[in-house]
Every structure is written in structure tokens, then in C-alpha cells.
Amino acid sequence: MKRLVFTIILAAVLWTVMFSPWTAPAVNFWWMMTGSALTLSVFATLFSPGWWREVKWSTSNVLLGVGIAVALWMIFWVGDKVSAWMFDFARPQVDSIYGMKEGESPWLLAALMLVLIGPAEEIFWRGYVQRTLSERWKNPDTGFAAATALYALVHAGSCNFMLIMAALVAGVVWGALYRFFPNRFAAIILSHSLWDVAVFIFFPI
């Protein structure tokens, strides 16, 4: 449990540095995100390599991963319209998130999210944190709820309500899928990567 607590604290520190309005200007977000996600996935593999056995690639998992990514993009599209109608601050906060890609090569960012960032985040948050908490407490529902809350809370340092809610919604979707269909972990990993690329690069909301 000490190892898990250590990695969660590390994730919170790294995400705060990346997203905080006081520290973010001092770092290159995309390279730090890549390094942070990979570092956490390495710790996850060292501390609990069991996630690897749950990754089973097949045509059905690839198709399911694409379908999940499309469905999640549609959820966010609707959520963006509703939140913009309800809150004056919503769109400016969303635009500030998109501002992080200014000056960067869209193809490079797409490659980083597809090959490194997306898979690494799933390996850590679902394959390690959620699985470990579920086994530790012998309750998959509690593990799912705790891991999802932690995934959203590490974004709190951004002081961006829309980003925190986005992490919560995405965390609920991926966490619930992992809770009920751990044998579909490959599809979940693929959906995270494809959704990242779609929502940030090719089909921004």
C-alpha cells in the first residue's frame, strides 16, 4: 500500500506542476506529460505487473476501442454545449486547455498521445491504481470509485473546473468499463488514446 500511496502522491505533484497556473508556464506541458505518464506506468509495472495479462488484442477489442472513443467524444460534445449554456466561464476554460497545444506540431502531439500518453495513463490509473485498490479492499466497486475520484482530483491544481469535470467524466467511463470488463483492457487503452487524439487534434470540441 505504501508503494501505491507514493505513486499517487507523485502523480498529484506532477499533474499540479503541469497544470497549475503558477508553475505551468515554466515547463513544456507535452514533454512533461509524456515523461510523467511514462514514469508512472513504469512504477505501475514494477510494483504490480499483473495488468499486462489483461491486455489482449483482437479485432473485437480494436473495434470496441474505436466505438468507446467515438461515444465518449459525443458525450463531451453534448457536455460542452450544455456547460456553455449554463456557465459563462465554461468556454473560456475549455479554450485555455486547447491553448496548451499552440506552437506545437499537431502530428507530434497526436503521436505522443496515441503511442505513449494514452496507454501510459490507463496502465497507471486503471491497470495499477484501480486494480490494486479493488484487490486491497476486496471490493471492485470501492476500488472503482476511489480510483475515479483520485483521477479527477489530481487535476485540481489546474484551478480549471471544466478540466476537473472532464477528468471525472472520462474517469467514470474508463473506470466503469475496467470494473465490469477487465478482459477488455486493450479496448479501454485504445479508446483513451484515440479519444485524446480526436478531442485535442483532429476533432476539437
PLY file of the C-alpha trace (Angstrom):
ply
format ascii 1.0
element vertex 205
property float x
property float y
property float z
element edge 204
property int vertex1
property int vertex2
end_header
0.00 0.00 0.00
2.92 2.34 0.68
4.03 1.99 -2.93
0.57 2.88 -4.17
0.35 5.94 -1.91
3.79 7.04 -3.10
2.84 6.85 -6.77
-0.47 8.67 -6.22
1.31 11.49 -4.38
3.87 11.62 -7.18
1.08 11.82 -9.76
-0.57 14.66 -7.82
2.69 16.62 -7.68
3.49 16.10 -11.35
-0.03 16.98 -12.51
-0.08 20.09 -10.31
3.22 21.30 -11.77
1.92 20.69 -15.30
-1.47 22.30 -14.89
-1.12 24.92 -12.15
-1.32 28.49 -13.49
1.66 29.34 -11.26
4.02 26.60 -12.45
2.75 25.57 -15.90
4.41 28.49 -17.75
7.81 27.24 -16.55
7.53 23.79 -18.16
6.80 22.33 -21.57
3.46 20.69 -20.91
3.59 17.99 -23.57
7.07 16.73 -22.81
6.40 16.77 -19.08
3.10 14.98 -19.58
4.82 12.33 -21.67
7.61 11.86 -19.14
5.22 11.86 -16.18
2.83 9.34 -17.70
5.68 7.04 -18.70
7.29 7.32 -15.26
4.05 6.35 -13.55
3.47 3.45 -15.94
6.98 2.17 -15.20
6.27 2.28 -11.46
2.96 0.50 -12.11
4.75 -2.24 -13.99
7.46 -2.61 -11.36
5.07 -2.66 -8.41
2.25 -4.69 -9.98
2.97 -6.19 -13.41
-0.30 -8.13 -13.47
-2.00 -5.57 -15.72
-0.06 -6.95 -18.67
-2.03 -10.21 -18.60
-5.27 -8.26 -19.07
-4.18 -6.67 -22.36
-5.45 -8.95 -25.11
-5.52 -7.54 -28.61
-8.17 -8.77 -31.02
-10.35 -7.41 -33.80
-13.27 -7.09 -31.41
-11.19 -5.13 -28.90
-9.95 -2.77 -31.60
-13.48 -2.14 -32.85
-14.74 -1.70 -29.30
-11.95 0.75 -28.54
-12.90 2.85 -31.56
-16.56 2.73 -30.57
-15.85 3.82 -26.99
-13.73 6.73 -28.23
-16.50 7.89 -30.58
-19.16 7.59 -27.87
-17.03 9.49 -25.37
-16.34 12.25 -27.90
-20.11 12.61 -28.43
-20.68 12.79 -24.66
-18.13 15.58 -24.41
-19.60 17.41 -27.40
-23.02 17.47 -25.73
-21.47 18.34 -22.37
-19.61 21.27 -23.90
-22.81 22.74 -25.34
-24.75 22.27 -22.11
-22.00 23.68 -19.90
-21.51 26.69 -22.20
-25.25 27.38 -21.91
-25.21 27.04 -18.12
-21.90 28.68 -17.17
-20.23 31.80 -18.56
-16.80 30.55 -17.52
-17.11 27.17 -19.29
-15.98 28.07 -22.81
-13.03 30.25 -21.74
-11.78 27.42 -19.52
-12.10 24.92 -22.38
-10.28 27.32 -24.70
-7.45 27.63 -22.17
-6.98 23.85 -22.33
-6.77 23.96 -26.11
-4.30 26.81 -25.80
-1.73 24.34 -24.49
-1.20 22.96 -27.99
-0.36 26.30 -29.58
3.02 26.34 -31.29
3.35 22.56 -31.21
3.28 20.17 -34.16
-0.17 18.54 -34.25
1.33 15.37 -35.72
3.90 15.11 -32.94
1.23 15.64 -30.28
-1.00 13.05 -31.93
1.84 10.53 -31.93
2.67 11.22 -28.26
-0.95 10.82 -27.17
-1.62 7.77 -29.30
1.53 5.78 -28.55
2.70 7.00 -25.14
0.43 9.26 -23.08
-2.91 7.49 -23.54
-1.63 3.94 -22.92
0.58 5.03 -20.01
-2.29 6.78 -18.24
-4.52 3.71 -18.50
-1.76 1.39 -17.33
-1.32 3.53 -14.23
-4.84 4.64 -13.30
-6.86 1.56 -14.23
-4.28 -1.22 -14.55
-2.50 -0.31 -11.33
-4.41 2.10 -9.08
-7.94 0.81 -9.61
-6.91 -2.84 -9.73
-4.73 -2.54 -6.62
-7.38 -0.72 -4.60
-10.04 -3.22 -5.67
-7.86 -6.14 -4.59
-6.73 -4.43 -1.39
-10.26 -3.66 -0.24
-11.72 -6.80 -1.83
-14.41 -4.61 -3.34
-14.25 -3.69 -7.05
-16.92 -1.01 -6.65
-14.95 0.81 -3.94
-11.76 0.50 -5.95
-13.51 1.95 -8.99
-14.98 4.87 -7.03
-11.71 5.71 -5.27
-9.55 5.49 -8.39
-12.01 7.63 -10.36
-12.07 10.29 -7.64
-8.27 10.34 -7.46
-8.00 10.64 -11.25
-10.19 13.74 -11.14
-8.57 15.23 -8.03
-5.03 15.20 -9.41
-6.29 17.79 -11.92
-7.47 20.12 -9.14
-4.21 22.07 -9.20
-5.22 23.46 -12.58
-7.93 25.57 -10.91
-9.93 24.74 -14.05
-13.40 23.44 -13.22
-14.03 22.19 -16.76
-10.80 20.20 -16.82
-11.57 18.58 -13.47
-15.09 17.65 -14.65
-13.68 16.32 -17.92
-11.29 14.08 -16.00
-14.15 12.94 -13.76
-16.45 12.06 -16.66
-13.72 10.28 -18.63
-12.56 8.53 -15.47
-16.06 7.27 -14.77
-16.36 5.85 -18.30
-12.96 4.15 -18.41
-13.14 3.09 -14.78
-16.59 1.55 -15.16
-15.50 -0.33 -18.26
-12.49 -1.67 -16.38
-14.64 -2.52 -13.38
-17.05 -4.68 -15.38
-14.90 -5.74 -18.34
-11.26 -6.06 -17.22
-10.71 -8.53 -20.06
-11.37 -5.59 -22.42
-8.45 -3.58 -21.08
-6.90 -3.40 -24.56
-10.05 -1.71 -25.85
-10.03 0.74 -22.94
-6.39 1.64 -23.59
-7.07 2.16 -27.29
-10.17 4.26 -26.60
-8.20 6.58 -24.30
-5.50 7.09 -26.93
-7.95 7.64 -29.79
-10.14 9.96 -27.75
-7.13 12.07 -26.76
-6.09 12.48 -30.39
-9.63 13.16 -31.58
-10.63 15.71 -28.97
-7.30 17.60 -28.91
-6.12 17.44 -32.52
-8.44 16.28 -35.27
-11.97 16.91 -33.97
-11.67 19.58 -31.24
-14.89 20.43 -29.43
0 1
1 2
2 3
3 4
4 5
5 6
6 7
7 8
8 9
9 10
10 11
11 12
12 13
13 14
14 15
15 16
16 17
17 18
18 19
19 20
20 21
21 22
22 23
23 24
24 25
25 26
26 27
27 28
28 29
29 30
30 31
31 32
32 33
33 34
34 35
35 36
36 37
37 38
38 39
39 40
40 41
41 42
42 43
43 44
44 45
45 46
46 47
47 48
48 49
49 50
50 51
51 52
52 53
53 54
54 55
55 56
56 57
57 58
58 59
59 60
60 61
61 62
62 63
63 64
64 65
65 66
66 67
67 68
68 69
69 70
70 71
71 72
72 73
73 74
74 75
75 76
76 77
77 78
78 79
79 80
80 81
81 82
82 83
83 84
84 85
85 86
86 87
87 88
88 89
89 90
90 91
91 92
92 93
93 94
94 95
95 96
96 97
97 98
98 99
99 100
100 101
101 102
102 103
103 104
104 105
105 106
106 107
107 108
108 109
109 110
110 111
111 112
112 113
113 114
114 115
115 116
116 117
117 118
118 119
119 120
120 121
121 122
122 123
123 124
124 125
125 126
126 127
127 128
128 129
129 130
130 131
131 132
132 133
133 134
134 135
135 136
136 137
137 138
138 139
139 140
140 141
141 142
142 143
143 144
144 145
145 146
146 147
147 148
148 149
149 150
150 151
151 152
152 153
153 154
154 155
155 156
156 157
157 158
158 159
159 160
160 161
161 162
162 163
163 164
164 165
165 166
166 167
167 168
168 169
169 170
170 171
171 172
172 173
173 174
174 175
175 176
176 177
177 178
178 179
179 180
180 181
181 182
182 183
183 184
184 185
185 186
186 187
187 188
188 189
189 190
190 191
191 192
192 193
193 194
194 195
195 196
196 197
197 198
198 199
199 200
200 201
201 202
202 203
203 204
